[in-house]
Amino acid sequence: MEPSQFELDRLSEIIGLIYETVLDETIWPQTLRLICDYSGGKASRIYWRDASKGMGETVYSWGIDPNFLRLYREKYVTLNPTYPASVFIKPGEVFSSRDLIPGEEFQASRFFREWAAPQGFFDAAIFNIQRYEASAAAFTIITGDDYGLVDDRLRLRLTRLAPHLQRAALIRRELGRHQTRTASLEAALNQVEAGVFILDPAGRVVWTNQNAQALLMKGDVAREGPQGLSLAGSGAYRLLREGLAADPHQAEELLRHRPALIKITDGEGVEWLACLMKLEFCAQTQAAFERVDRSARAALFVRRAEAVPSSGIESCALLYGLTPAEMRVLQAALDIHTVADMAIRLGISPNTVKKHLSAIFAKMGVTRRAGLIRAVLAAGGRG
């Protein structure tokens, strides 16, 4: 079914606001509210969690009671049955809670009964913005009882927004968490570790920070030419030119799924990542970047790709075909000695812990806890 003009207008407004958050963090709650209105969600948040340490923190949210956010941080991170499996999903890939945990098991969990259900929450659509060995930053839209399970419509709408959300969050990280004032933007960009290229409407370089100048001098990642800035590799160059040529207000561009990151490989085989942010006409971001150069129409951030070492839990899940529930128990088995304490930590019964441990032992071919620990350490070293 083709989206209506009203829906396209809402999508355009939301995407514009997403990029405005790069310079103004205070509009995140408003942006999340509009995303929920657009997608049918009851609440939304951007958050970070570390599955190995049982830690989590909400960065921005809308529709979630502050007291429940505190309880989540203090108690329910480890009780969430989607962890640690959800941490290991590829960034940008939209999934739901029920993709990892059967519905009956999810609803029977303490996390659902004590944290989600009292707020009228039912399911969640999620994607990872960025991930590390055993932690990830993520975005989620939470559905209510009236909406029910995450469906294809919600997945599609979040998939349309995911690259923009991911791009804006990563660029904001490059600029730093401190409030960036437009008057000092040029000074801030010179402190950014990434190479920053300010481009005119034709893709010509009109300003660079010091790290971008170094990249241009080396010439094997980015170089200037008659057609403007180019990136190493035909695929990277094509994505850059398509991104520069795209009209963010045209329906076909609003509905087109472009990758959030452009991958580049230099002459030594080192991988780099680029984020392109088009500056919308009359937007706050455009006004700010025009203080750097009046011809500014796009900003490109280029940095070396961060290596993500394999977690031992993730590697064992792949090697031995562990389920998300078995991954949770394996994670707990590394830190907690008794079955009773593991059951309390995970919010499940001791019998369920024993059942999963038996399955893990059988799959991994060990008979003692020490064997599990050795296997996880060995699997983690494969990366």
C-alpha positions as CSV (number, residue, x, y, z in Angstrom):
1,M,0.0,0.0,0.0
2,E,1.4,3.4,-1.0
3,P,1.8,5.9,1.8
4,S,-0.4,8.9,1.8
5,Q,0.9,12.5,1.3
6,F,0.1,13.1,5.0
7,E,2.3,10.2,6.0
8,L,5.1,11.4,3.8
9,D,4.9,14.9,5.2
10,R,5.1,13.4,8.8
11,L,8.1,11.3,7.8
12,S,9.8,14.4,6.3
13,E,9.2,16.4,9.5
14,I,10.5,13.6,11.7
15,I,13.7,13.1,9.6
16,G,14.3,16.8,9.8
17,L,14.0,16.8,13.5
18,I,16.3,13.8,13.9
19,Y,19.1,15.8,12.3
20,E,18.3,18.9,14.4
21,T,19.2,16.8,17.5
22,V,22.8,16.8,16.4
23,L,23.1,20.4,17.7
24,D,20.1,20.5,20.1
25,E,19.7,17.5,22.4
26,T,16.7,19.0,24.1
27,I,14.4,18.2,21.2
28,W,14.9,14.4,21.6
29,P,11.7,13.9,23.6
30,Q,9.7,15.8,21.0
31,T,11.3,13.8,18.3
32,L,10.6,10.5,20.0
33,R,7.0,11.5,20.6
34,L,6.5,12.2,16.9
35,I,8.2,8.8,16.0
36,C,5.7,7.1,18.3
37,D,2.8,8.9,16.7
38,Y,4.1,7.9,13.3
39,S,4.8,4.3,14.1
40,G,2.0,3.5,16.5
41,G,4.3,3.1,19.5
42,K,3.4,3.9,23.1
43,A,6.9,4.8,24.2
44,S,10.4,5.1,22.9
45,R,13.9,5.5,24.1
46,I,17.6,5.6,23.2
47,Y,19.7,3.6,25.7
48,W,22.9,1.8,26.3
49,R,23.4,-1.6,28.0
50,D,26.3,-3.8,28.9
51,A,25.2,-7.4,29.0
52,S,28.4,-8.7,30.7
53,K,28.3,-6.2,33.6
54,G,24.5,-6.1,34.0
55,M,24.4,-2.3,33.5
56,G,22.1,-0.1,31.4
57,E,21.3,3.6,31.1
58,T,18.6,5.5,29.2
59,V,19.9,8.5,27.4
60,Y,16.7,9.9,26.0
61,S,13.1,8.7,26.4
62,W,9.4,9.5,25.9
63,G,6.4,7.8,27.3
64,I,8.2,5.9,30.1
65,D,7.7,6.8,33.8
66,P,10.9,8.2,35.3
67,N,10.5,5.9,38.3
68,F,10.4,2.9,36.0
69,L,13.5,4.1,34.2
70,R,15.2,4.2,37.6
71,L,14.0,0.7,38.4
72,Y,15.2,-0.5,35.0
73,R,18.7,0.8,35.7
74,E,18.8,-0.5,39.3
75,K,17.1,-3.8,38.9
76,Y,15.6,-4.9,35.6
77,V,18.6,-4.8,33.2
78,T,19.6,-8.3,34.2
79,L,16.0,-9.5,34.3
80,N,15.3,-8.6,30.6
81,P,15.1,-12.0,28.8
82,T,16.4,-10.5,25.5
83,Y,19.9,-9.9,27.0
84,P,22.6,-10.6,26.1
85,A,21.3,-11.9,22.7
86,S,20.0,-8.5,21.6
87,V,23.4,-6.9,22.1
88,F,24.9,-9.0,19.4
89,I,22.4,-8.1,16.6
90,K,24.1,-6.3,13.7
91,P,23.7,-2.5,14.0
92,G,20.9,-1.0,11.9
93,E,18.9,-4.3,11.7
94,V,15.4,-4.0,13.1
95,F,14.2,-6.9,15.3
96,S,11.5,-7.4,18.0
97,S,11.5,-9.0,21.4
98,R,9.6,-11.9,20.0
99,D,12.3,-12.6,17.4
100,L,14.6,-13.6,20.4
101,I,12.2,-14.9,23.0
102,P,9.0,-16.9,22.4
103,G,5.9,-14.8,23.4
104,E,4.8,-17.1,26.2
105,E,8.3,-17.1,27.7
106,F,8.6,-13.3,27.4
107,Q,5.2,-12.7,29.1
108,A,6.1,-15.2,31.9
109,S,9.3,-13.3,32.7
110,R,9.6,-11.1,35.8
111,F,10.7,-8.3,33.5
112,F,7.4,-8.3,31.6
113,R,5.2,-8.9,34.6
114,E,6.9,-6.3,36.9
115,W,8.3,-3.7,34.5
116,A,6.5,-3.8,31.1
117,A,3.0,-4.9,31.9
118,P,2.4,-2.3,34.7
119,Q,3.1,0.4,32.2
120,G,0.8,-1.1,29.6
121,F,3.7,-2.2,27.4
122,F,3.4,-5.3,25.3
123,D,6.3,-5.7,22.7
124,A,9.2,-3.7,21.3
125,A,10.9,-3.0,17.9
126,I,14.6,-2.4,18.4
127,F,17.8,-1.8,16.5
128,N,21.4,-1.3,17.6
129,I,22.9,2.0,16.8
130,Q,26.4,0.8,17.6
131,R,27.8,-2.2,19.3
132,Y,31.0,-3.2,21.1
133,E,32.2,-6.6,22.5
134,A,29.4,-7.1,25.0
135,S,27.6,-3.8,25.0
136,A,25.5,-1.7,22.5
137,A,23.7,1.6,22.1
138,A,20.2,1.0,20.9
139,F,16.9,2.6,19.8
140,T,13.5,1.1,20.6
141,I,9.8,1.7,20.0
142,I,7.6,0.0,22.6
143,T,4.1,-1.0,21.7
144,G,1.1,-0.9,24.1
145,D,-1.6,-3.4,24.9
146,D,-3.9,-1.7,22.3
147,Y,-1.3,-2.2,19.5
148,G,-0.1,-5.7,20.5
149,L,2.8,-7.4,18.7
150,V,5.3,-5.6,16.5
151,D,4.0,-6.1,13.0
152,D,5.3,-5.6,9.5
153,R,3.9,-2.0,9.4
154,L,5.8,-0.9,12.5
155,R,9.0,-2.7,11.3
156,L,8.8,-1.0,7.9
157,R,8.4,2.5,9.5
158,L,11.2,2.0,11.9
159,T,13.4,0.6,9.1
160,R,12.8,3.9,7.2
161,L,13.9,5.9,10.2
162,A,16.8,3.6,11.4
163,P,19.6,5.0,9.2
164,H,18.7,8.6,10.0
165,L,18.6,7.8,13.7
166,Q,21.8,5.9,13.6
167,R,23.6,8.6,11.5
168,A,22.4,11.4,13.8
169,A,23.5,9.6,17.0
170,L,26.9,8.7,15.6
171,I,27.5,12.3,14.4
172,R,26.4,13.6,17.8
173,R,28.9,11.3,19.4
174,E,31.7,12.7,17.2
175,L,30.8,16.2,18.3
176,G,30.8,15.2,22.0
177,R,28.3,15.2,24.7
178,H,28.9,18.8,25.7
179,Q,26.4,21.3,24.4
180,T,27.7,22.5,21.0
181,R,27.0,26.2,20.5
182,T,26.7,27.4,16.9
183,A,29.1,30.3,17.6
184,S,31.9,27.8,18.5
185,L,31.1,25.1,16.0
186,E,34.3,25.6,14.0
187,A,36.4,25.2,17.1
188,A,34.4,22.1,18.2
189,L,34.8,20.5,14.8
190,N,38.6,21.0,15.1
191,Q,38.5,18.9,18.3
192,V,36.6,16.0,16.6
193,E,38.7,12.9,16.1
194,A,37.0,12.2,12.8
195,G,37.9,14.0,9.6
196,V,35.2,16.6,8.9
197,F,34.5,17.8,5.4
198,I,32.0,20.6,4.8
199,L,30.7,20.3,1.2
200,D,28.9,22.8,-1.1
201,P,25.8,21.7,-3.2
202,A,28.1,20.2,-5.9
203,G,30.1,18.2,-3.4
204,R,33.2,20.4,-3.5
205,V,35.1,20.8,-0.2
206,V,34.7,24.3,1.3
207,W,36.1,23.6,4.8
208,T,38.0,20.8,6.6
209,N,39.1,20.3,10.1
210,Q,42.8,19.3,10.7
211,N,42.1,15.6,10.6
212,A,40.3,15.9,7.2
213,Q,43.3,17.9,5.9
214,A,45.6,15.0,6.9
215,L,43.3,12.5,5.0
216,L,43.4,14.7,1.9
217,M,47.2,14.9,2.0
218,K,47.5,11.2,2.3
219,G,44.9,10.7,-0.5
220,D,44.1,7.0,-0.1
221,V,40.8,7.5,1.8
222,A,39.5,10.8,0.4
223,R,40.7,13.2,-2.3
224,E,39.6,16.3,-4.1
225,G,39.0,16.2,-7.9
226,P,37.2,18.1,-10.6
227,Q,33.9,16.6,-9.6
228,G,34.3,17.4,-5.9
229,L,35.3,15.1,-3.0
230,S,35.7,11.4,-3.8
231,L,36.1,8.4,-1.5
232,A,38.3,5.4,-2.1
233,G,36.4,2.6,-3.8
234,S,33.7,2.7,-6.4
235,G,31.0,1.7,-3.9
236,A,31.9,4.4,-1.4
237,Y,32.1,7.0,-4.1
238,R,28.7,6.0,-5.5
239,L,27.0,6.2,-2.1
240,L,28.5,9.6,-1.5
241,R,27.3,11.0,-4.8
242,E,23.9,9.5,-4.4
243,G,23.6,11.0,-0.9
244,L,24.6,14.4,-2.1
245,A,22.2,14.3,-5.0
246,A,19.2,13.1,-3.0
247,D,16.3,15.5,-2.3
248,P,15.2,14.7,1.3
249,H,11.7,16.0,0.6
250,Q,10.9,13.8,-2.5
251,A,8.8,10.8,-1.8
252,E,11.1,8.3,-3.4
253,E,14.0,9.5,-1.2
254,L,11.9,9.5,2.0
255,L,11.0,5.8,1.4
256,R,14.5,4.7,0.2
257,H,16.6,2.8,2.6
258,R,20.2,4.1,2.5
259,P,22.9,2.7,4.7
260,A,23.8,5.0,7.7
261,L,27.5,4.4,7.2
262,I,29.7,4.4,4.0
263,K,32.5,1.8,4.3
264,I,35.9,2.7,2.9
265,T,39.1,0.6,2.6
266,D,42.4,2.5,2.2
267,G,45.5,1.4,0.4
268,E,46.8,-0.5,3.4
269,G,43.6,-2.5,3.8
270,V,42.4,-0.5,6.8
271,E,38.7,0.1,7.1
272,W,37.1,3.5,7.5
273,L,33.6,4.7,8.0
274,A,31.9,7.8,6.7
275,C,28.6,9.5,7.9
276,L,27.0,12.0,5.5
277,M,24.6,14.6,6.9
278,K,22.7,16.7,4.3
279,L,21.9,20.1,5.7
280,E,18.2,20.9,5.2
281,F,17.3,24.3,3.9
282,C,16.5,26.8,6.7
283,A,17.3,24.2,9.4
284,Q,19.2,25.0,12.6
285,T,22.0,22.6,11.5
286,Q,22.4,24.4,8.2
287,A,22.5,27.8,9.9
288,A,25.1,26.5,12.3
289,F,27.3,25.0,9.6
290,E,27.0,28.1,7.4
291,R,28.8,29.9,10.1
292,V,31.8,27.7,9.2
293,D,31.2,28.4,5.5
294,R,28.3,30.1,3.7
295,S,28.3,27.4,1.0
296,A,27.8,24.6,3.5
297,R,25.1,22.1,2.2
298,A,26.5,18.8,3.7
299,A,28.9,17.6,6.3
300,L,30.9,14.4,6.0
301,F,32.5,12.7,9.0
302,V,35.2,10.1,8.3
303,R,36.9,8.0,10.9
304,R,38.7,4.7,11.2
305,A,36.4,1.8,11.9
306,E,36.4,0.6,15.4
307,A,37.3,-3.1,15.7
308,V,34.6,-5.0,17.6
309,P,36.2,-8.0,19.3
310,S,34.0,-11.1,19.5
311,S,32.5,-11.8,22.9
312,G,33.0,-15.3,24.2
313,I,29.3,-15.6,24.8
314,E,28.5,-14.5,21.3
315,S,31.1,-16.8,19.8
316,C,29.8,-19.8,21.8
317,A,26.3,-19.0,20.7
318,L,27.4,-19.2,17.1
319,L,29.6,-22.2,17.6
320,Y,27.2,-24.4,19.6
321,G,23.8,-23.1,18.5
322,L,22.8,-21.7,21.9
323,T,19.3,-20.1,22.2
324,P,18.9,-16.6,23.6
325,A,17.7,-18.2,26.9
326,E,20.8,-20.4,27.1
327,M,23.0,-17.4,26.4
328,R,21.5,-15.7,29.4
329,V,22.2,-18.7,31.6
330,L,25.7,-19.1,30.3
331,Q,26.5,-15.4,31.0
332,A,25.2,-15.8,34.5
333,A,27.2,-19.0,35.0
334,L,30.4,-17.1,34.4
335,D,29.7,-14.7,37.3
336,I,27.5,-16.6,39.8
337,H,28.3,-19.8,41.6
338,T,25.0,-21.3,42.7
339,V,22.0,-22.2,40.7
340,A,19.7,-20.5,43.3
341,D,21.6,-17.2,42.9
342,M,21.5,-17.5,39.1
343,A,17.8,-18.0,39.3
344,I,17.4,-14.8,41.4
345,R,19.6,-12.8,39.1
346,L,17.7,-13.9,35.9
347,G,14.2,-13.9,37.4
348,I,13.5,-17.5,36.6
349,S,13.1,-20.7,38.6
350,P,16.0,-22.9,39.7
351,N,14.6,-25.8,37.7
352,T,14.6,-23.7,34.6
353,V,18.3,-22.7,35.2
354,K,19.1,-26.4,35.6
355,K,17.3,-27.3,32.4
356,H,19.2,-24.7,30.4
357,L,22.6,-25.7,32.1
358,S,22.0,-29.3,31.1
359,A,21.3,-28.2,27.5
360,I,24.4,-26.0,27.5
361,F,26.7,-28.7,28.8
362,A,25.4,-31.1,26.2
363,K,25.8,-28.7,23.3
364,M,29.3,-27.5,24.4
365,G,30.5,-31.0,25.3
366,V,31.5,-30.3,28.9
367,T,30.4,-31.7,32.2
368,R,31.6,-29.0,34.7
369,R,31.3,-25.3,35.2
370,A,35.1,-24.9,34.8
371,G,34.7,-26.4,31.3
372,L,32.2,-23.8,30.4
373,I,34.5,-21.0,31.5
374,R,37.4,-22.4,29.5
375,A,35.3,-22.8,26.4
376,V,34.0,-19.2,26.7
377,L,37.5,-17.8,27.2
378,A,38.8,-19.9,24.2
379,A,35.9,-18.8,22.0
380,G,36.4,-15.1,22.9
381,G,40.1,-15.4,21.8
382,R,39.1,-16.5,18.3
383,G,38.3,-12.8,17.4
